[in-house]
């Protein structure tokens, strides 16, 4: 991972081949003490898993992709849960036939690069588990 801070709390981050997206973002926000913000990204992956949340069952269903795909869009937000960094991301991936797949990004392995623009806010935003929804929701 390489990054450049262009303005206070405004970053360009470049992930490289083989790096895992959620893991690297979590390391970055932890190292930079970011507790609230958002990001967007484009690039490519060689492996990923997207999830879909079934509201009635309160369960995620995952679909794995083990092939090169374009990251058409990746967006998410940054918060904290139990005093630890929390990255919530959704992605749209495209295959060689321009077929797209979207959902909650559980993980993704970069190949050859992922270009991220991240904006951090001053202040804290926390999450907590909500029994009714079955999800970790923003506590605002």
Secondary structure, DSSP 8 states (H G I E B T S, - for coil): -EEEEEETTEEEEEEETT-BHHHHHHHHHHHTT--SEEEEEEEEEEEEEEEEEETTTTEEEEEEE-S-EEEEEEEEEEEEETTEEEEEEEEEEE-TT--EEEEEEEEEEEEEEEEEEEEE-SS--BEEEETTTTEEEE--
